[in-house]
Amino acid sequence: MPREILILCGFCFVFLLIFYLIGRSSKEKLKWDILISSFVIVFGLYIGHYLETSRDLENKRREQRVEMLVKAFQNLTKAYNHDILEVKEDVQSALTAVQLLGSPAQAGRIELYVENVMKEKRQVWDDFDNIVEDLRNDLREELGLPEIKGKVWWIRIEKAQGTASQSSQPMPPGK
């Protein structure tokens, strides 16, 4: 419990105790309706504060999770438009963030991706595509956006011969 709430509850309890003792010592009939109303008000304030604090904390966690996963998504998509060695820190950071904040399914996809890369000693783009697609759909759901079916599309713009390459579905760099 927050310290301020405990102090407030303590003051209210002391107030109610004094009110009760004054009523008893003056041999007047204690007005239970006032005593009960006071208790309900204090308890209601405590519950309201607790629920508001819990909601604010949950919203902050959600915002941080979404922010970090969006950055991870952006870092993972860099791998399609750059040599994987040029953006290795970004990719490694993104994979770590997804394992920390992503869903269990996303962590499983990363495990499969890493095992396949280690086994084949090269980039495995199909597994990578699955991670990016799953992350995209999870983020869209978290943000209240409709799901997008299909693969994530990429475009790589190069200066070669003054034209842009055409958009395509995921393609490993250098092809």
C-alpha positions in Angstrom: 0.0 0.0 0.0 1.3 3.5 -0.7 2.5 5.3 2.3 0.1 8.3 1.8 -2.9 6.0 1.8 -1.8 4.4 5.0 -1.4 7.8 6.7 -4.9 8.9 5.4 -6.5 5.7 6.7 -4.7 6.2 10.1 -6.0 9.7 10.4 -9.5 8.6 9.5 -9.4 5.7 12.0 -8.3 8.1 14.7 -11.0 10.6 13.8 -13.6 7.8 13.9 -12.3 6.5 17.2 -12.4 10.0 18.8 -15.9 10.5 17.4 -17.0 7.2 18.9 -15.5 7.9 22.3 -17.0 11.4 22.5 -20.4 10.0 21.7 -20.0 7.3 24.4 -18.7 9.7 27.1 -21.5 12.2 26.6 -24.0 9.4 27.0 -25.6 10.3 23.8 -26.8 7.7 21.4 -24.0 7.1 18.9 -25.1 7.9 15.4 -24.1 4.7 13.6 -25.2 6.1 10.2 -22.5 8.8 10.3 -19.9 6.4 11.5 -20.6 3.9 8.8 -20.9 6.6 6.1 -17.5 7.9 7.1 -16.0 4.5 7.0 -17.5 3.8 3.5 -16.2 7.1 2.2 -12.6 6.4 3.5 -12.7 2.9 2.1 -14.1 4.1 -1.2 -11.3 6.7 -1.5 -8.7 4.0 -0.8 -10.2 1.6 -3.4 -10.5 4.3 -6.0 -6.9 5.4 -5.6 -5.7 1.8 -5.7 -7.6 1.1 -8.9 -6.4 4.3 -10.6 -2.8 3.6 -9.7 -3.1 0.0 -10.9 -4.6 1.2 -14.2 -1.9 3.8 -14.7 0.8 1.3 -14.0 -0.7 -1.2 -16.5 -1.0 1.6 -19.2 2.6 2.6 -18.7 3.8 -1.0 -19.0 1.8 -1.4 -22.2 3.1 1.8 -23.7 6.7 0.8 -22.9 6.2 -2.7 -24.4 4.6 -1.4 -27.6 7.4 1.3 -27.9 10.2 -1.3 -27.5 8.5 -3.8 -29.9 7.9 -1.2 -32.6 11.7 -0.3 -32.3 12.5 -4.0 -32.6 10.2 -4.4 -35.6 12.0 -1.4 -37.3 15.4 -2.9 -36.5 14.5 -6.3 -37.8 13.2 -4.8 -41.1 16.6 -3.1 -41.6 18.1 -6.5 -42.3 16.1 -6.8 -45.6 17.5 -3.5 -47.0 21.1 -3.8 -45.7 23.8 -6.3 -45.5 23.0 -8.3 -42.4 26.6 -7.7 -41.0 26.0 -3.9 -41.3 23.0 -4.0 -39.0 23.9 -7.0 -36.8 23.7 -4.9 -33.6 20.2 -3.7 -34.5 19.1 -7.3 -35.3 20.6 -8.7 -32.2 19.0 -6.0 -30.0 15.7 -6.6 -31.7 15.8 -10.3 -31.2 16.6 -9.8 -27.6 13.8 -7.3 -27.1 11.3 -9.6 -28.7 12.4 -12.5 -26.5 11.9 -10.2 -23.5 8.7 -8.5 -24.3 7.1 -10.5 -27.1 4.7 -13.4 -26.9 5.7 -17.0 -26.1 5.1 -17.8 -29.8 7.4 -15.1 -30.9 10.1 -16.3 -28.5 9.7 -19.8 -30.0 10.0 -18.4 -33.5 13.3 -16.7 -32.6 14.6 -19.9 -31.0 13.8 -21.8 -34.3 15.4 -19.0 -36.3 18.6 -19.1 -34.3 18.8 -22.9 -34.4 18.3 -22.9 -38.2 21.0 -20.1 -38.6 23.4 -22.1 -36.5 22.7 -25.3 -38.3 22.8 -23.9 -41.8 25.5 -21.3 -41.2 23.6 -18.7 -43.2 20.6 -16.4 -42.9 17.3 -18.3 -43.0 14.9 -15.7 -44.4 11.7 -17.8 -44.1 12.0 -18.0 -40.3 13.0 -14.4 -40.2 9.8 -13.5 -42.2 7.7 -15.4 -39.7 9.1 -13.4 -36.8 8.5 -10.1 -38.5 5.0 -11.0 -39.6 4.1 -12.3 -36.1 5.5 -9.2 -34.5 3.6 -6.9 -36.9 0.3 -8.7 -36.2 0.9 -8.6 -32.4 1.6 -4.9 -32.5 -1.4 -4.1 -34.7 -3.6 -6.1 -32.3 -2.1 -4.2 -29.3 -2.8 -0.9 -31.0 -6.3 -1.9 -31.9 -5.6 -2.0 -35.6 -7.0 -4.8 -37.9 -4.8 -7.7 -38.8 -3.0 -7.6 -42.2 -2.9 -10.9 -44.1 0.2 -11.8 -46.1 3.9 -11.2 -46.0 5.6 -7.9 -45.1 6.7 -6.1 -48.3 10.1 -4.5 -48.7 11.6 -2.0 -51.1 15.3 -1.4 -51.6 16.2 1.9 -53.3 19.6 2.0 -54.9 21.4 4.6 -56.9 22.5 2.1 -59.5 21.5 3.4 -63.0 19.3 6.1 -61.5 16.3 3.8 -60.9 14.7 2.3 -57.9 14.4 -1.4 -57.7 10.9 -2.8 -57.7 9.0 -3.7 -54.5 8.9 -7.3 -53.7 8.2 -9.7 -51.0 11.0 -10.5 -48.7 14.2 -11.1 -50.5 17.6 -11.6 -48.9 20.1 -8.7 -49.4 22.4 -9.0 -52.3 19.9 -10.7 -54.7 
